[in-house]
Amino acid sequence: MVTQPGKPAPDTARRSEKSRRAIYEAALALVGEVGYPRTTIEGIAARAGVGKQTIYRWWGSKADVLLEAFLDLGEQAAEAAGQVPYAIPDSGDLAADLRAVLRATVDELLDPRFEAPSRALTAEGLVNEQLGREFVTKLLEPSLRLYADRLLSAQAAGDVRADVDPRIALELFVSPLAQRWLQRTGPLSYEYTDTLVDYALHGLAPR
């Protein structure tokens, strides 16, 4: 179909993708600036330059918009780094692989593009049960599975004791980093995460 002789009809798929991108950017910017409670569908729509019905056509709530936008942000970063599909590297050196992924996590946590919306969503998820469940299911759980998979691989290679529960073991380095970031109990640095890996893998007893 053409709208005028020789002129193709507008590409609605392309137009929709442009609107979707604008909505993602608006949602992430707003939640970082004013927090989750004050972020509204109307505000996102106004900032994105779309009608709010456009948003409701694709998402059921602002939580759905924000979580999808945040997931997309991570996917875009992974694509830019050539890491899609993403998995924790398995070089055969578990300590080196964990140090590398935790250093990358520090970079992400300190990146304003990630930090502001991530803090807002994390904080709101502590008091908003539904959002908290979605945050864990859609964002946190997939990341934790990657750590568990890498530890299972290390077990198969004989680098981790067979009786170790990977889901508990990963908390030895993931949880302290998350707590320090969320509560600002200390600086985030490569030295800190490297130390977490060392303590987690080798313990505190004299060697």
LONUTI-688571 format. One line per field, with one value per atom (N, C-alpha, C): residue in one letter; atom name; z, x, y. Coordinates in steps of 0.001 Angstrom, whole numbers, plus 500000, padded with zeros to 6 digits. Each point is the difference from the previous one (the first is absolute). Example, Ala and Ser with C-alpha at 12.3 -4.5 7.8 and 13.67 -1.06 7.14 Angstrom:
! residues 2
fiti: A  A  A  S  S  S
roti: N  CA  C  N  CA  C
zz: 507800  500000  500000  499280  500060  500730
xx: 513190  499110  500900  499650  500820  499230
yy: 494310  501190  501200  501050  501190  501090
! end
This chain:
! residues 207
fiti: M  M  M  V  V  V  T  T  T  Q  Q  Q  P  P  P  G  G  G  K  K  K  P  P  P  A  A  A  P  P  P  D  D  D  T  T  T  A  A  A  R  R  R  R  R  R  S  S  S  E  E  E  K  K  K  S  S  S  R  R  R  R  R  R  A  A  A  I  I  I  Y  Y  Y  E  E  E  A  A  A  A  A  A  L  L  L  A  A  A  L  L  L  V  V  V  G  G  G  E  E  E  V  V  V  G  G  G  Y  Y  Y  P  P  P  R  R  R  T  T  T  T  T  T  I  I  I  E  E  E  G  G  G  I  I  I  A  A  A  A  A  A  R  R  R  A  A  A  G  G  G  V  V  V  G  G  G  K  K  K  Q  Q  Q  T  T  T  I  I  I  Y  Y  Y  R  R  R  W  W  W  W  W  W  G  G  G  S  S  S  K  K  K  A  A  A  D  D  D  V  V  V  L  L  L  L  L  L  E  E  E  A  A  A  F  F  F  L  L  L  D  D  D  L  L  L  G  G  G  E  E  E  Q  Q  Q  A  A  A  A  A  A  E  E  E  A  A  A  A  A  A  G  G  G  Q  Q  Q  V  V  V  P  P  P  Y  Y  Y  A  A  A  I  I  I  P  P  P  D  D  D  S  S  S  G  G  G  D  D  D  L  L  L  A  A  A  A  A  A  D  D  D  L  L  L  R  R  R  A  A  A  V  V  V  L  L  L  R  R  R  A  A  A  T  T  T  V  V  V  D  D  D  E  E  E  L  L  L  L  L  L  D  D  D  P  P  P  R  R  R  F  F  F  E  E  E  A  A  A  P  P  P  S  S  S  R  R  R  A  A  A  L  L  L  T  T  T  A  A  A  E  E  E  G  G  G  L  L  L  V  V  V  N  N  N  E  E  E  Q  Q  Q  L  L  L  G  G  G  R  R  R  E  E  E  F  F  F  V  V  V  T  T  T  K  K  K  L  L  L  L  L  L  E  E  E  P  P  P  S  S  S  L  L  L  R  R  R  L  L  L  Y  Y  Y  A  A  A  D  D  D  R  R  R  L  L  L  L  L  L  S  S  S  A  A  A  Q  Q  Q  A  A  A  A  A  A  G  G  G  D  D  D  V  V  V  R  R  R  A  A  A  D  D  D  V  V  V  D  D  D  P  P  P  R  R  R  I  I  I  A  A  A  L  L  L  E  E  E  L  L  L  F  F  F  V  V  V  S  S  S  P  P  P  L  L  L  A  A  A  Q  Q  Q  R  R  R  W  W  W  L  L  L  Q  Q  Q  R  R  R  T  T  T  G  G  G  P  P  P  L  L  L  S  S  S  Y  Y  Y  E  E  E  Y  Y  Y  T  T  T  D  D  D  T  T  T  L  L  L  V  V  V  D  D  D  Y  Y  Y  A  A  A  L  L  L  H  H  H  G  G  G  L  L  L  A  A  A  P  P  P  R  R  R
roti: N  CA  C  N  CA  C  N  CA  C  N  CA  C  N  CA  C  N  CA  C  N  CA  C  N  CA  C  N  CA  C  N  CA  C  N  CA  C  N  CA  C  N  CA  C  N  CA  C  N  CA  C  N  CA  C  N  CA  C  N  CA  C  N  CA  C  N  CA  C  N  CA  C  N  CA  C  N  CA  C  N  CA  C  N  CA  C  N  CA  C  N  CA  C  N  CA  C  N  CA  C  N  CA  C  N  CA  C  N  CA  C  N  CA  C  N  CA  C  N  CA  C  N  CA  C  N  CA  C  N  CA  C  N  CA  C  N  CA  C  N  CA  C  N  CA  C  N  CA  C  N  CA  C  N  CA  C  N  CA  C  N  CA  C  N  CA  C  N  CA  C  N  CA  C  N  CA  C  N  CA  C  N  CA  C  N  CA  C  N  CA  C  N  CA  C  N  CA  C  N  CA  C  N  CA  C  N  CA  C  N  CA  C  N  CA  C  N  CA  C  N  CA  C  N  CA  C  N  CA  C  N  CA  C  N  CA  C  N  CA  C  N  CA  C  N  CA  C  N  CA  C  N  CA  C  N  CA  C  N  CA  C  N  CA  C  N  CA  C  N  CA  C  N  CA  C  N  CA  C  N  CA  C  N  CA  C  N  CA  C  N  CA  C  N  CA  C  N  CA  C  N  CA  C  N  CA  C  N  CA  C  N  CA  C  N  CA  C  N  CA  C  N  CA  C  N  CA  C  N  CA  C  N  CA  C  N  CA  C  N  CA  C  N  CA  C  N  CA  C  N  CA  C  N  CA  C  N  CA  C  N  CA  C  N  CA  C  N  CA  C  N  CA  C  N  CA  C  N  CA  C  N  CA  C  N  CA  C  N  CA  C  N  CA  C  N  CA  C  N  CA  C  N  CA  C  N  CA  C  N  CA  C  N  CA  C  N  CA  C  N  CA  C  N  CA  C  N  CA  C  N  CA  C  N  CA  C  N  CA  C  N  CA  C  N  CA  C  N  CA  C  N  CA  C  N  CA  C  N  CA  C  N  CA  C  N  CA  C  N  CA  C  N  CA  C  N  CA  C  N  CA  C  N  CA  C  N  CA  C  N  CA  C  N  CA  C  N  CA  C  N  CA  C  N  CA  C  N  CA  C  N  CA  C  N  CA  C  N  CA  C  N  CA  C  N  CA  C  N  CA  C  N  CA  C  N  CA  C  N  CA  C  N  CA  C  N  CA  C  N  CA  C  N  CA  C  N  CA  C  N  CA  C  N  CA  C  N  CA  C  N  CA  C  N  CA  C  N  CA  C  N  CA  C  N  CA  C  N  CA  C  N  CA  C  N  CA  C  N  CA  C  N  CA  C  N  CA  C  N  CA  C  N  CA  C  N  CA  C  N  CA  C  N  CA  C  N  CA  C  N  CA  C  N  CA  C  N  CA  C  N  CA  C  N  CA  C  N  CA  C  N  CA  C  N  CA  C  N  CA  C  N  CA  C  N  CA  C  N  CA  C  N  CA  C  N  CA  C  N  CA  C  N  CA  C  N  CA  C  N  CA  C  N  CA  C  N  CA  C  N  CA  C  N  CA  C  N  CA  C  N  CA  C  N  CA  C  N  CA  C  N  CA  C
zz: 500000  500000  500000  499313  499989  500353  500620  500358  498879  499224  498831  498910  498729  498926  500215  500016  500124  501414  500995  501383  500848  500651  500798  501243  500494  501236  501173  501066  501172  500582  500464  500621  501455  500299  501359  500996  499562  500912  500446  499041  500328  500931  499735  500837  501422  500117  501313  500773  499306  500669  500480  499210  500415  501246  500044  501178  501211  499782  501097  500608  499147  500479  500795  499501  500687  501371  500075  501278  500986  499519  500867  500602  499133  500449  500977  499712  500880  501362  500008  501263  500878  499421  500769  500509  499175  500419  501143  499872  501027  501339  499987  501271  500696  499221  500593  500563  499383  500416  501168  499945  501000  500870  499723  500778  499446  500477  499484  500326  501252  500322  499145  499656  499257  498491  499564  498571  499611  498970  499570  498513  499590  498580  499231  500582  499334  499828  501036  499918  498971  499967  499009  498597  499798  498682  499551  500916  499648  499630  500762  499741  498707  499709  498793  498755  500201  498860  499359  500837  499491  500858  499523  500800  501034  501138  501047  499547  499067  499484  499239  499431  499332  501013  501188  501051  500485  500258  500502  498972  498734  498971  500116  500510  500086  501415  501010  501384  500909  501062  500910  501140  500293  501129  499812  500835  499916  500416  500908  500397  498797  499186  498794  499059  499843  499120  500506  501281  500569  499998  500354  500015  498593  499031  498625  499489  500359  499583  500592  501260  500655  499401  499709  499328  498643  499276  498684  500111  501029  500203  500164  500787  500179  498715  499229  498734  499001  499982  499102  500355  501306  500447  499638  500163  499668  498499  499193  498545  499597  500617  499679  500337  501036  500412  499304  499093  499296  500895  501011  500984  500008  498820  499904  499267  500540  501331  501078  501131  501028  500887  500316  500968  500673  501244  500680  499297  499621  499269  500775  499270  500611  499357  500582  499483  500594  500969  500733  501296  500178  501233  500687  500986  500640  500645  500711  500682  499001  498907  498985  499375  499743  499385  500936  501289  500962  500196  500057  500131  498815  498801  498799  500011  500347  499950  501120  501160  501085  499706  499345  499586  499013  499070  499049  500725  501051  500788  500706  500522  500623  498985  498800  498961  499737  499950  499727  501159  501216  501171  500156  499508  500108  498764  498995  498780  500266  499889  500296  499219  498795  499214  500711  500708  500712  501453  500619  501444  500445  499377  500460  499887  498833  499939  500826  500088  500781  501476  500521  501403  500254  499087  500177  500007  499067  499919  501181  500404  501137  501280  500233  501213  500029  498883  499962  500156  499470  500106  501426  500912  501408  500700  499508  500645  499127  498708  499057  499654  500621  499880  498561  499254  498623  499150  500126  499236  500425  501309  500491  499395  499918  499406  498524  499288  498585  499802  500872  499917  500163  500977  500230  498823  499554  498940  498670  499638  498668  499935  501095  499967  500824  501256  500893  499746  499903  499861  498769  498820  498846  500219  500697  500278  500959  501032  500968  499353  499037  499310  499251  499485  499294  500942  501206  500999  500384  500230  500390  498906  498740  498892  499963  500249  499978  501150  501159  501134  499761  499360  499650  499047  499054  499078  500758  500999  500805  500826  500476  500721  499092  498785  499057  499687  500060  499713  501234  501144  501221  500711  499607  500616  501195  500187  501132  500602  501321  500660  499480  499885  499449  500898  501310  500926  500156  499283  500098  499228  500620  499333  499252  498668  499238  500343  500309  500286  501310  500943  501232  499780  499296  499785  499274  499019  499233  500871  501080  500890  500740  500065  500706  499341  498691  499347  499408  499613  499436  501078  501116  501034  500656  500364  500583  499044  498713  499021  499922  499956  499928  501243  501168  501224  500052  499613  500035  499035  498840  499014  500494  500502  500373  501217  501010  501257  500076  498955  499939  501227  500391  501183  499713  498737  499630  498501  499529  498559  499210  498757  499091  499164  499946  499257  499545  499043  499559  501150  500792  501125  500961  500228  500900  499451  498727  499443  499841  499678  499935  501368  501060  501356  500348  499572  500235  499390  498781  499335  500770  500435  500737  501301  500749  501259  499764  498970  499723  499594  499180  499494  500949  500832  500847  501497  500376  501408  500799  501311  500892  500840  499946  500802  499450  500855  499512  498943  499023  498905  500249
xx: 500850  499150  500884  499562  500739  499027  500524  499154  499916  501072  500028  500727  499740  500683  501511  500605  501446  500528  499128  500467  499458  500871  499531  499260  499144  499270  500976  499666  500876  500223  501185  500349  499542  498841  499454  500862  500663  500867  501167  500566  501128  499539  498795  499474  499746  499483  499740  501288  501041  501277  500597  499856  500491  499262  498679  499218  500406  500210  500389  501325  500948  501311  499840  499165  499782  499370  499093  499342  501005  500841  501042  500856  500487  500902  499296  498745  499248  499767  499648  499724  501235  501128  501239  500458  499852  500412  499122  498704  499080  500192  500114  500119  501312  501014  501250  499922  499181  499905  499029  498841  498962  499641  500596  499692  498802  499834  498934  498597  499710  498630  499502  500892  499576  500083  500495  500004  498615  499422  498657  499990  498979  499826  499848  499252  499793  501332  500821  501295  500911  499993  500815  499528  498697  499446  500360  499860  500310  501466  500870  501433  500392  499327  500318  499354  499041  499316  498994  499354  498982  498754  498884  498788  500062  499358  500073  499331  499052  499383  501003  501019  501063  500713  500239  500672  499089  498733  499083  499741  500238  499825  501083  501172  501127  500267  499643  500317  498795  499934  498874  500206  501254  500272  501346  500271  501303  501113  499694  501003  500424  499036  500307  500889  499692  500802  501429  500140  501325  500863  499399  500770  500448  499112  500373  501055  499866  500981  501369  500013  501271  500633  499175  500504  500595  499302  500477  501320  500139  501242  501168  499789  501043  500315  498954  500212  500758  499675  500698  501479  500289  501391  500743  499325  500620  500272  499057  500186  501170  500090  501094  501356  500009  501245  500217  499069  500115  499809  499116  499812  498571  499426  498635  500040  499432  499386  501070  499682  501011  500117  501215  500282  501312  500145  501270  501057  501117  501030  500478  500383  500572  501361  501012  501358  500744  499360  500678  500599  499997  500522  498826  499405  498793  500241  501087  500280  500108  500700  500167  498662  499172  498702  499092  500005  499175  500500  501316  500542  499577  500046  499653  498538  499092  498577  499629  500637  499698  500575  501128  500527  499047  499465  499027  498745  499618  498833  500247  501199  500351  499854  500505  499889  498539  499151  498582  499320  500298  499368  500381  501176  500460  499648  499421  499593  498662  499929  498752  498796  500218  498883  499329  500784  499477  499685  500856  499907  498687  499621  498805  498736  499689  498780  500118  501195  500166  499761  500510  499764  498513  499358  498581  499165  500270  499235  500302  501257  500369  499346  500075  499417  498490  499332  498550  499614  500835  499710  500017  500654  500037  498668  499233  498729  498792  500241  498937  500166  499200  500197  499906  499023  499839  501203  500432  501158  501236  500134  501142  500075  498842  499974  500394  499484  500324  501469  500526  501410  500880  499660  500775  499865  498768  499745  500628  499844  500422  501442  500509  501324  501024  499684  500987  500216  498904  500120  500798  499789  500812  501493  500356  501413  500572  499230  500475  500178  499142  500134  501327  500468  501278  501145  499966  501027  499907  498785  499818  500514  499730  500472  501526  500638  501474  500564  499367  500474  499771  498901  499761  501073  500391  501071  501305  500246  501213  499950  498820  499863  500326  499491  500254  501491  500713  501434  500829  499331  500712  500590  499592  500542  499181  498826  499125  499527  499925  499559  498637  499825  498764  498804  500246  498877  499570  500645  499665  498715  499094  498774  500316  499970  500370  499154  498706  499133  500364  500563  500473  501389  500839  501375  500066  499133  500076  499694  499261  499677  501227  501067  501199  500662  499809  500580  498946  498837  498955  499330  499633  499254  500791  501274  500745  500110  500177  500085  498678  498882  498684  499736  500374  499744  500825  501273  500852  499479  499527  499469  498697  499091  498685  500068  500762  500041  501176  500830  501152  500904  500280  500824  501494  500362  501401  500116  501181  500180  499968  499553  500048  501266  500757  501257  500355  500908  500492  500713  500735  500719  499018  498873  498994  499434  499595  499395  501027  501247  501041  500177  499918  500131  498828  498793  498837  500204  500512  500238  501038  501070  501051  499465  499245  499441  498998  499169  498963  500609  501045  500570  500993  500647  501068  499715  498929  499636  500894  499827  500716  501058  500036  500973  501409  501015  501397  500276  500805  500312  501373
yy: 498817  501183  501230  501078  501259  501103  501050  501121  501008  500100  500854  499227  500328  499281  500024  498788  499908  500131  500255  500181  498852  499208  498868  500448  499121  500289  500058  500732  500063  498606  499769  498724  500045  499389  500070  499247  498915  499246  500866  500738  500881  501109  500544  501064  499498  498780  499429  499777  499533  499769  501322  501043  501316  500470  499785  500379  499166  498724  499113  500466  500332  500469  501301  500896  501274  499772  499029  499679  499404  499098  499442  501114  500868  501066  500934  500330  500894  499353  498732  499305  499944  499635  499891  501362  501019  501337  500503  499800  500495  499302  498687  499293  500362  500322  500434  501401  500846  501396  500207  499346  500290  498798  498819  498811  499248  498782  499148  500522  500402  500419  501169  500928  501190  499817  498865  499699  499484  500574  499615  499671  499267  499718  501305  500942  501298  500735  499945  500670  499361  498679  499288  500348  499986  500299  501403  500972  501387  500141  499374  500125  499286  498897  499238  500588  500893  500594  499066  499159  499082  500152  499452  499989  498893  500197  498966  498708  500089  498782  499128  500649  499247  499114  500545  499236  498873  500324  498980  498894  500306  498977  498927  500378  499071  499486  500775  499626  500215  499197  500099  500980  500360  500888  500663  501003  500660  499050  499051  499014  499166  499596  499227  500796  501289  500857  500092  500294  500236  498740  498890  498765  499618  500145  499677  500971  501273  500995  499691  499574  499700  498753  498986  498811  500353  500854  500410  500747  500825  500740  499028  498951  498999  499265  499682  499300  500866  501293  500913  500082  500057  500068  498717  498852  498720  499899  500460  499977  500885  501181  500915  499382  499162  499353  498661  499637  498735  498801  500127  498934  499472  499799  499465  498674  498918  499940  500030  500613  500184  498767  499658  498938  500342  499589  500225  499156  500594  499257  498777  498987  498801  499771  500634  499898  498812  499333  498947  500493  501328  500615  500689  499324  500524  501354  500153  501265  501148  499770  501055  500360  498993  500261  500788  499642  500728  501422  500164  501363  500851  499430  500764  500426  499080  500343  500964  499880  500926  501389  500063  501306  500669  499210  500544  500458  499285  500390  501317  500208  501279  501133  499783  501032  500348  498978  500231  500722  499580  500618  501465  500361  501390  500831  499366  500700  500693  501331  500721  499484  499491  499476  498836  499199  498845  500324  500794  500171  500633  501116  500712  499138  499429  499177  498727  499432  498776  500254  501107  500345  500237  500699  500300  498722  499108  498759  499084  499940  499151  500492  501307  500566  499810  500233  499842  498536  499101  498580  499489  500737  499599  500247  500964  500340  499659  499794  499648  498521  499148  498553  499519  500498  499541  500391  501255  500446  499220  499760  499249  498608  499322  498664  500043  500995  500112  500340  500839  500389  498762  499167  498783  499037  499787  499024  500399  501270  500434  500490  500531  500599  499237  499732  499410  498513  499254  498549  499576  500586  499599  500228  501093  500258  498970  499654  499017  498629  499673  498717  499910  501136  500004  499652  500570  499668  498529  499522  498603  499064  500342  499169  499947  501156  500020  499179  500057  499206  498508  499651  498598  499495  500848  499634  499778  500857  499849  498717  499646  498734  498816  500051  498913  499872  501129  499990  499669  499841  499672  501199  501224  501212  500474  499418  500326  498688  499933  498779  499543  498702  499445  500249  500188  500172  501457  500908  501418  500293  500741  500450  501297  499990  501195  501219  499793  501134  500684  499243  500614  500591  499272  500444  501342  500207  501252  501210  499792  501113  500523  499204  500422  501204  500157  501169  500940  499487  500856  500848  499385  500720  501132  499811  501126  501184  499710  501082  500751  499260  500634  500839  499483  500754  501277  499903  501197  501053  499552  500952  500628  499168  500506  500901  499610  500753  500971  500009  500918  499845  498765  499762  500109  500126  500131  500193  500348  500224  498701  500089  498867  500125  498937  500030  498592  499912  498704  499291  500758  499394  499322  500656  499443  498692  499995  498786  498887  500344  498974  499338  500820  499469  499101  500376  499143  498619  499969  498721  499193  500660  499312  499400  500797  499509  498878  500153  498995  498664  500043  498765  499355  500816  499460  500088  500671  500068  500930  499963  500911  499283  498696  499269  500175  499894  500104  498935  500367  499068  499363
! end
